[in-house]
Amino acid sequence: MPLLVLVRHGQSIWNAEDRFTGWVDVPLSEKGEEEARKAGRLLRDYDFQVAYTSALTRAQKTLDIMLEEMNARIPIIRDAALNERMYGELQGLNKEAMRRKFGAEQVHIWRRSYDVAPPGGESLKDTAARTIPFFERCILGDIAQGKNVLVVAHGNSNRSIVMMLEQLNTEEVLQLNLDTGVPYLYELDSSGKVLRSDILR
């Protein structure tokens, strides 16, 4: 059965500084590079035929480091459909400072709700509206051909994929948090139905 592995990029410099990142092209921190190396080591015994990543450097660099650790040379498809949520006016701002300004509850709603977008940005629902059609058209197309697929993207683009795969409702997805650099493995049938899942640590 084909495998799908989802990995959120390693820690970025702004993750380390607790800032909203979104579409700003921020590099990995040293810890993020080490997380990518560890993810690559965890996946060394798996054979992938294709990899997908976003248009943002932190995801692409994570994938590059992982493939180096895996000693793998496979086609890489980069697409902005897999980009992180666009956080609008919050991009670059410190999360704790925003909690002091707007209140912890409001910031939590902006970060974790399904359909409430931050000012000038995207909600998870908006992110899913671009990520899921791409996933169904391209990534599930490869799965249907029996290929093992590696996806290195972002917390919210991957959350939207997990929401679809695990058939989470809008309440359940609020509790879903994907750690940086951690491979989430799914064994699928050719139609994309989940047969087995695992988290590699």
FIBA-622711 format. One line per 8 residues: number of its first residue (from 1); for each residue x, y, z of C-alpha. Coordinates in pm, 1 decimal, always signed. Layout:
N
NUM = X Y Z | ...;
END
This chain:
201
1 = +0.0 +0.0 +0.0 | +131.2 +349.5 -77.4 | +263.9 +567.3 +201.6 | +208.9 +937.6 +261.0 | +438.6 +1112.9 +507.1 | +363.8 +1468.6 +619.8 | +634.2 +1675.3 +788.3 | +605.9 +2028.3 +919.0;
9 = +928.7 +2216.2 +846.0 | +1191.9 +2241.2 +1118.5 | +1184.0 +2530.6 +1361.8 | +1234.1 +2866.6 +1189.4 | +1403.1 +3171.0 +1339.0 | +1062.9 +3333.0 +1391.0 | +921.0 +3015.5 +1548.8 | +1204.7 +3042.6 +1800.5;
17 = +1116.1 +3409.3 +1859.2 | +741.8 +3325.5 +1895.2 | +646.5 +3546.4 +1599.6 | +369.1 +3501.4 +1344.3 | +540.4 +3392.4 +1023.6 | +285.9 +3312.7 +753.3 | +415.8 +3385.2 +404.2 | +728.8 +3571.8 +515.7;
25 = +1028.4 +3373.2 +391.1 | +1213.6 +3310.0 +716.1 | +1510.1 +3067.3 +736.0 | +1545.4 +2770.1 +968.9 | +1709.4 +2807.4 +1307.2 | +1997.2 +2578.7 +1405.6 | +1745.3 +2370.6 +1600.4 | +1525.6 +2354.9 +1288.9;
33 = +1813.6 +2221.6 +1081.2 | +1879.2 +1953.3 +1344.1 | +1506.4 +1863.5 +1347.5 | +1525.6 +1819.4 +969.1 | +1830.0 +1594.1 +1002.7 | +1650.3 +1383.9 +1264.4 | +1340.2 +1353.6 +1042.1 | +1561.1 +1238.8 +757.1;
41 = +1723.0 +975.9 +976.9 | +1381.2 +850.7 +1090.2 | +1277.2 +806.7 +725.8 | +1604.0 +657.2 +600.4 | +1454.7 +309.9 +555.1 | +1155.3 +432.6 +354.4 | +1154.6 +454.8 -24.4 | +980.8 +761.1 -170.0;
49 = +913.8 +821.4 -537.8 | +823.4 +1192.5 -518.4 | +831.8 +1483.5 -272.9 | +615.2 +1792.9 -244.1 | +693.6 +2116.6 -66.3 | +575.0 +2476.5 -52.5 | +711.9 +2789.9 -216.2 | +876.3 +2895.7 +112.3;
57 = +1243.1 +2849.6 +199.4 | +1198.0 +2694.9 +543.8 | +1001.9 +2401.5 +402.0 | +1231.1 +2358.8 +101.6 | +1544.6 +2365.5 +318.0 | +1391.9 +2111.1 +556.3 | +1320.4 +1880.8 +263.4 | +1671.8 +1925.7 +120.8;
65 = +1832.5 +1835.1 +454.8 | +1602.0 +1536.0 +496.4 | +1677.2 +1398.7 +150.2 | +2048.6 +1440.3 +214.6 | +2016.4 +1238.5 +536.9 | +1810.4 +978.4 +350.7 | +2061.1 +966.6 +63.9 | +1760.8 +1003.4 -168.5;
73 = +1732.2 +1170.3 -507.9 | +1369.8 +1204.1 -610.7 | +1158.1 +1453.7 -807.0 | +1053.7 +1757.9 -600.6 | +736.6 +1955.5 -674.9 | +712.6 +2301.7 -519.0 | +378.2 +2479.5 -504.6 | +238.9 +2777.4 -312.2;
81 = -82.4 +2579.6 -253.5 | +112.0 +2414.3 +31.9 | +222.2 +2746.2 +186.4 | +153.2 +2828.6 +548.2 | -156.0 +3031.3 +639.8 | -112.5 +3394.9 +550.3 | -133.4 +3576.6 +883.1 | -196.5 +3919.3 +733.6;
89 = -133.4 +4210.9 +966.8 | +2.4 +3976.3 +1235.6 | +298.9 +3858.6 +1026.2 | +627.6 +3936.4 +1198.9 | +462.9 +4030.1 +1528.8 | +532.9 +3858.9 +1860.0 | +249.2 +3634.4 +1977.1 | +277.1 +3727.9 +2344.0;
97 = +273.5 +4099.2 +2257.0 | -44.0 +4039.4 +2053.3 | -200.4 +3857.4 +2351.2 | -132.7 +4162.0 +2567.5 | -278.6 +4393.4 +2302.1 | -585.2 +4194.3 +2191.0 | -630.3 +3940.4 +2472.4 | -530.0 +3575.6 +2487.4;
105 = -873.6 +3453.7 +2379.8 | -877.3 +3661.4 +2060.8 | -525.9 +3555.3 +1962.1 | -618.7 +3190.9 +2031.3 | -920.3 +3229.3 +1801.6 | -702.9 +3376.3 +1525.4 | -448.7 +3094.8 +1564.0 | -670.8 +2793.9 +1624.3;
113 = -1025.1 +2854.7 +1501.6 | -1138.8 +2697.8 +1177.0 | -1307.3 +2989.2 +1002.0 | -1198.7 +3313.7 +1175.4 | -914.5 +3486.7 +990.3 | -668.1 +3731.0 +1146.9 | -687.9 +4086.7 +1007.4 | -592.0 +4075.2 +638.8;
121 = -503.5 +3705.5 +658.0 | -636.0 +3354.8 +606.0 | -833.1 +3123.0 +832.5 | -763.6 +2750.3 +836.9 | -1075.1 +2716.7 +620.4 | -917.4 +2953.1 +364.5 | -590.3 +2760.0 +376.0 | -772.3 +2429.9 +323.5;
129 = -956.4 +2581.1 +25.0 | -624.8 +2604.2 -163.7 | -439.2 +2311.1 -8.2 | -701.6 +2035.8 -36.6 | -778.1 +2071.6 -411.7 | -403.4 +2058.7 -482.6 | -367.3 +1757.3 -253.1 | -656.2 +1573.4 -420.1;
137 = -544.3 +1657.0 -774.0 | -168.7 +1604.3 -748.2 | -66.8 +1417.9 -433.3 | -355.2 +1169.5 -432.2 | -290.2 +1126.2 -805.1 | +53.5 +991.8 -716.3 | -91.2 +779.7 -434.6 | -338.7 +628.3 -683.3;
145 = -39.2 +521.6 -895.0 | +106.8 +340.7 -592.9 | +380.5 +595.1 -522.3 | +512.5 +671.2 -174.6 | +487.0 +1047.0 -125.8 | +675.4 +1278.4 +111.3 | +519.2 +1619.4 +183.6 | +723.6 +1881.4 +371.2;
153 = +510.0 +2187.1 +430.4 | +369.4 +2388.3 +722.0 | +163.2 +2358.3 +1037.5 | -163.4 +2477.6 +887.1 | -137.0 +2342.7 +532.3 | -55.6 +2002.1 +683.2 | -332.7 +2042.6 +943.1 | -584.7 +2087.6 +662.7;
161 = -459.7 +1766.8 +497.7 | -476.6 +1575.3 +826.8 | -826.7 +1710.5 +884.9 | -935.9 +1560.3 +553.7 | -748.3 +1229.6 +594.1 | -870.2 +1168.1 +949.3 | -1215.3 +1317.8 +882.3 | -1188.3 +1558.9 +1173.6;
169 = -1470.1 +1802.6 +1231.6 | -1418.1 +2174.7 +1282.6 | -1404.1 +2128.6 +1660.1 | -1160.7 +1836.9 +1656.9 | -914.2 +2015.6 +1428.8 | -880.1 +2295.1 +1685.8 | -697.1 +2048.8 +1914.2 | -462.2 +1934.0 +1638.4;
177 = -105.6 +2058.9 +1666.8 | +172.7 +1928.4 +1442.4 | +520.6 +1955.7 +1590.7 | +807.5 +2087.3 +1379.7 | +1022.4 +1826.1 +1212.1 | +806.2 +1528.1 +1311.2 | +702.4 +1276.7 +1040.0 | +334.0 +1180.3 +1038.8;
185 = +298.0 +856.6 +842.4 | -16.1 +733.3 +669.2 | -64.6 +407.5 +484.4 | -339.0 +463.0 +228.1 | -531.0 +258.1 -21.7 | -536.1 +370.8 -384.3 | -843.2 +587.2 -322.4 | -672.7 +777.2 -40.0;
193 = -849.7 +606.2 +250.1 | -633.5 +578.7 +562.4 | -551.7 +218.8 +654.9 | -292.8 +292.4 +923.6 | -124.0 +596.4 +1075.8 | +180.3 +652.1 +1292.5 | +394.3 +933.1 +1430.1 | +771.2 +881.4 +1406.2;
201 = +980.1 +1031.0 +1687.6;
END
